[in-house]
Amino acid sequence: MTTAHVRSIMKSVIASGFDPTEMQWFDISGADLSTGIKIDNLTTHRPPFEKNLVLWAGQTSSHERYEMMMLVAGDDPEEGIVLDLSKGQPGKYTTFPLMVYAIVDGQIKYGPVDEGQDLPRDVAEIMLATMSKWLESMDTGCECYQPVINNTFTNRRKIAAGKMPTYDWSTVKIGPKTAKGESKGGTHASPRLHDRRGHIRRLASGKNVWVKACKVGDASLGAVFHDYEIEAK
């Protein structure tokens, strides 16, 4: 089961013409976004998937209800991570300029995706701080969600008629540190096809290396989809 905020935003995403199953969904409403950028998070952490939708909702000093939605595209900061951030009161979102950041020689470089668009420093810092908080939150334990279209007669009929299908959700808890993978069905030798999130692996030499997200398992046994929710400390 996913969060009410994720389900609400999903309706808007579908209405905008996007396929919600292409993204991993994170709800970080338990996180404190009032703190600034933690550079280490941006240089040592990577997005766990190629496409991530990060959501936050809560109360601020100025608004009883405030929301944030950030699309994170890319999982390798050395190649560049694109951030698309919108936030504001429900129904009154302000959209920030599309931004890309990269790690070059250990330093964070950023700028607008559209070279002709202005990207004020304070706006860029808000986007990087939000990204930093999301990456940090995954260290404390989280849940991931991804909608999946059930292969039912009703859904097949809706799709054939050009209508939106009924979605279901798969949820997986992610521990704060490296944890044994949960059962995906089938045997350990041949689990169902599923997404393996990007993660840091510690080698026997003591060196840490990044393992990119990928799909693993046997597609003939079915598929498992995930999305994540960040829990408050």
C-alpha positions as CSV (number, residue, x, y, z in Angstrom):
1,M,0.0,0.0,0.0
2,T,1.3,3.4,-0.9
3,T,0.8,6.9,0.7
4,A,-2.2,9.1,0.1
5,H,0.2,11.9,-1.2
6,V,1.7,9.5,-3.8
7,R,-1.8,8.4,-5.0
8,S,-2.9,12.0,-5.2
9,I,0.2,13.2,-7.3
10,M,-0.1,10.1,-9.5
11,K,-3.5,11.3,-10.7
12,S,-1.8,14.6,-11.8
13,V,1.0,12.7,-13.5
14,I,-1.4,10.6,-15.5
15,A,-3.4,13.6,-16.5
16,S,-0.2,15.2,-17.8
17,G,0.3,12.3,-20.1
18,F,3.2,10.5,-18.3
19,D,3.3,6.8,-17.7
20,P,3.6,6.4,-13.9
21,T,5.1,2.9,-14.2
22,E,8.3,4.3,-15.7
23,M,9.3,5.9,-12.4
24,Q,10.2,4.8,-8.9
25,W,8.2,6.8,-6.4
26,F,9.6,8.2,-3.1
27,D,7.6,10.0,-0.4
28,I,10.0,11.9,1.9
29,S,7.3,13.7,3.9
30,G,9.0,12.6,7.1
31,A,12.2,14.5,6.2
32,D,13.2,18.0,7.4
33,L,13.8,20.1,4.3
34,S,14.7,23.2,6.3
35,T,18.4,22.3,6.5
36,G,20.9,23.4,3.8
37,I,23.0,21.4,1.3
38,K,25.2,18.6,2.6
39,I,27.8,18.4,-0.1
40,D,29.0,14.9,0.9
41,N,25.6,13.5,0.1
42,L,25.8,14.7,-3.5
43,T,29.3,13.5,-4.0
44,T,29.1,10.1,-2.3
45,H,25.5,9.1,-3.1
46,R,23.8,8.3,-6.3
47,P,20.1,8.0,-7.3
48,P,19.1,4.4,-7.0
49,F,17.2,4.3,-10.3
50,E,17.3,6.1,-13.7
51,K,13.9,7.8,-13.1
52,N,12.8,8.8,-9.6
53,L,9.9,11.0,-8.5
54,V,10.5,12.5,-5.1
55,L,7.5,13.9,-3.1
56,W,7.2,15.8,0.1
57,A,4.1,17.3,1.8
58,G,3.7,19.0,5.2
59,Q,3.3,22.1,7.2
60,T,5.7,25.1,7.1
61,S,6.0,28.3,9.1
62,S,4.1,30.1,6.4
63,H,1.6,27.5,5.2
64,E,-0.6,24.9,6.8
65,R,-0.1,22.6,3.7
66,Y,2.9,22.8,1.4
67,E,4.0,20.3,-1.2
68,M,7.1,19.5,-3.3
69,M,7.5,17.3,-6.3
70,M,10.9,16.6,-7.9
71,L,11.7,14.4,-10.9
72,V,15.3,13.1,-10.8
73,A,16.5,11.7,-14.1
74,G,19.9,9.9,-14.4
75,D,21.8,7.7,-11.9
76,D,25.4,8.7,-12.6
77,P,26.5,12.2,-11.3
78,E,29.7,12.0,-13.4
79,E,27.5,12.0,-16.5
80,G,24.9,14.5,-15.1
81,I,21.7,14.3,-13.0
82,V,18.7,16.4,-14.2
83,L,16.4,17.9,-11.6
84,D,12.8,19.1,-12.3
85,L,11.4,20.7,-9.1
86,S,7.9,22.2,-8.4
87,K,6.6,23.2,-5.1
88,G,4.0,25.3,-3.4
89,Q,0.5,25.2,-1.9
90,P,-1.8,22.5,-3.4
91,G,-3.0,23.8,-6.8
92,K,-0.5,26.7,-6.8
93,Y,2.8,25.1,-7.7
94,T,5.8,27.1,-8.8
95,T,8.0,25.3,-11.3
96,F,11.7,25.9,-11.1
97,P,14.1,26.0,-14.1
98,L,15.2,22.6,-15.3
99,M,18.6,22.0,-13.8
100,V,21.5,19.6,-14.4
101,Y,24.4,18.9,-12.0
102,A,27.5,16.8,-12.3
103,I,30.5,15.8,-10.2
104,V,33.7,16.9,-12.0
105,D,37.0,16.2,-10.3
106,G,35.2,15.9,-6.9
107,Q,33.4,19.3,-7.4
108,I,29.7,19.9,-8.0
109,K,29.0,21.8,-11.2
110,Y,25.5,22.9,-12.1
111,G,23.5,24.9,-14.6
112,P,20.2,25.2,-16.5
113,V,19.4,22.5,-19.0
114,D,18.3,25.3,-21.4
115,E,21.4,27.5,-21.8
116,G,19.2,30.5,-22.5
117,Q,17.3,30.2,-19.2
118,D,18.4,32.0,-16.1
119,L,19.1,29.9,-13.0
120,P,19.6,32.1,-9.9
121,R,22.1,30.7,-7.3
122,D,19.5,30.6,-4.5
123,V,17.1,28.5,-6.7
124,A,19.9,26.1,-7.6
125,E,20.8,25.8,-3.9
126,I,17.1,24.9,-3.0
127,M,17.1,22.2,-5.7
128,L,20.5,20.8,-4.6
129,A,19.5,20.9,-0.9
130,T,16.3,18.9,-1.7
131,M,18.3,16.4,-3.7
132,S,20.8,16.1,-0.8
133,K,18.0,15.5,1.8
134,W,16.5,12.8,-0.4
135,L,19.8,11.0,-0.8
136,E,20.5,11.3,3.0
137,S,17.1,10.0,3.9
138,M,17.7,6.7,2.1
139,D,20.5,6.0,4.6
140,T,18.0,5.8,7.5
141,G,15.6,3.3,5.9
142,C,12.8,3.8,3.4
143,E,10.0,2.3,1.4
144,C,9.8,2.3,-2.4
145,Y,6.7,2.3,-4.5
146,Q,6.0,1.7,-8.2
147,P,2.6,1.4,-9.8
148,V,2.0,-1.7,-11.9
149,I,-0.8,-2.5,-14.4
150,N,-2.4,-5.8,-13.4
151,N,-2.8,-8.2,-16.3
152,T,-6.6,-8.5,-16.0
153,F,-9.4,-8.8,-18.6
154,T,-10.8,-5.4,-17.4
155,N,-7.4,-3.7,-17.8
156,R,-6.8,-5.2,-21.2
157,R,-10.3,-3.9,-22.3
158,K,-9.6,-0.4,-20.9
159,I,-6.2,-0.2,-22.7
160,A,-7.8,-1.4,-26.0
161,A,-10.4,1.3,-25.6
162,G,-7.7,4.0,-25.0
163,K,-8.7,4.4,-21.4
164,M,-6.4,4.5,-18.3
165,P,-6.0,1.1,-16.6
166,T,-6.4,0.3,-13.0
167,Y,-3.0,0.4,-11.2
168,D,-1.8,-1.6,-8.2
169,W,1.3,-0.9,-6.1
170,S,4.3,-2.9,-4.9
171,T,6.1,-1.7,-1.8
172,V,9.5,-2.7,-0.5
173,K,11.2,-1.6,2.7
174,I,14.9,-0.7,2.4
175,G,17.0,-0.8,5.5
176,P,19.5,1.9,6.5
177,K,22.5,-0.4,5.6
178,T,23.1,-3.3,3.3
179,A,20.4,-5.9,3.9
180,K,19.6,-9.3,2.5
181,G,17.2,-9.0,-0.4
182,E,13.7,-10.1,0.3
183,S,12.1,-13.0,-1.6
184,K,10.9,-12.2,-5.1
185,G,9.2,-15.5,-5.5
186,G,10.7,-18.6,-7.1
187,T,14.0,-19.9,-5.9
188,H,17.2,-18.0,-5.0
189,A,18.7,-19.2,-8.2
190,S,15.8,-17.9,-10.4
191,P,13.9,-15.1,-8.7
192,R,11.2,-13.2,-10.6
193,L,12.4,-10.2,-12.7
194,H,12.9,-7.2,-10.5
195,D,14.7,-3.9,-10.2
196,R,17.9,-4.0,-8.1
197,R,18.6,-0.5,-6.7
198,G,21.9,1.2,-7.0
199,H,24.0,0.8,-3.9
200,I,27.5,1.1,-2.5
201,R,29.5,-2.2,-2.3
202,R,32.5,-2.5,0.0
203,L,35.2,-4.7,-1.5
204,A,37.5,-7.0,0.5
205,S,40.2,-4.4,0.0
206,G,38.2,-1.9,1.9
207,K,37.4,0.2,-1.2
208,N,33.9,1.4,-1.7
209,V,32.5,1.1,-5.3
210,W,29.1,2.1,-6.7
211,V,26.9,-0.7,-8.3
212,K,24.4,0.8,-10.8
213,A,20.7,-0.1,-10.7
214,C,19.8,-2.9,-13.0
215,K,17.1,-5.5,-13.7
216,V,17.8,-9.1,-12.4
217,G,15.9,-12.3,-12.4
218,D,13.9,-14.5,-14.7
219,A,11.2,-12.6,-16.7
220,S,9.3,-15.8,-17.4
221,L,8.5,-16.1,-13.7
222,G,6.8,-12.7,-13.6
223,A,8.0,-9.2,-12.6
224,V,8.2,-7.2,-9.4
225,F,8.0,-3.4,-9.3
226,H,9.0,-1.1,-6.4
227,D,8.7,2.5,-5.1
228,Y,10.0,4.1,-1.9
229,E,8.8,6.1,1.0
230,I,11.2,7.8,3.4
231,E,10.3,7.4,7.0
232,A,10.9,10.0,9.7
233,K,13.8,9.3,12.0
